[in-house]
Amino acid sequence: MAEARAWAEENPGAWEYMLDNAERLASRGYVSANYLVHMVRNELRVPVPNSCSPAFARMAAEQRPRLRGAFRTHASMTDGFTEAVS
């Protein structure tokens, strides 16, 4: 979680891009955090660690409550670092 939060803080534009696309995709069904990571890599050319995907899903639900339930999450080591349940 700390790595994902640090990445989001260091890359605020890419993080907002990820959140905005999560909302767009959520309106069509569920959202894949891995897909969002690849979008940022491919479209913005910003490096993103694969290990951050589970944390990104939880952070997105924490920061934008309307995304709660949009991600299909499984038990993760990142659980317990946020109050949000995606």
Secondary structure, DSSP 8 states (H G I E B T S, - for coil): -HHHHHHHHH-HHHHHHHHHHHHHHHTTS-B-HHHHHHHIIIII-----GGGHHHHHHHHHHH-GGGTTTB-----TTTTS-S---
